[in-house]
Amino acid sequence: MDLIKALNEKQMKAEVPQVQVGDTVRVHVKIKEGARERVQVFEGTVIAKKHGGIEETITVRRLSYGVGVEKVFPVHSPSIVDIETVRHGFVRRAKLYYLRDRVGKAAKVREKL
């Protein structure tokens, strides 16, 4: 068990951004295409946070050309370069799965003041 703990401690990031459900975030992801590497940005609303520790994940949702796109990002993954918060949302739920059924202004999350 100590070997697993040591491995987890080595892989965990020291500075984890404070991301809450309802926040609009920009996730910078390292993409490998052949021999080249580039950083791609995915911006959307955090609709879920799961687990904790090394296996912590966030689910980010956005609309792309009228189609809802959701991606699950492991927070401590080495392919995640940066997670920056664009705006803080005010929500009263732990999971915002109800946003999947809503379109336009109905899918908006209030901003925290």
Helices and strands as residue ranges (DSSP letters): H 2-11, E 24-33, E 36-50, G 53-55, E 57-64, E 67-74, E 80-87, G 97-101, G 104-107
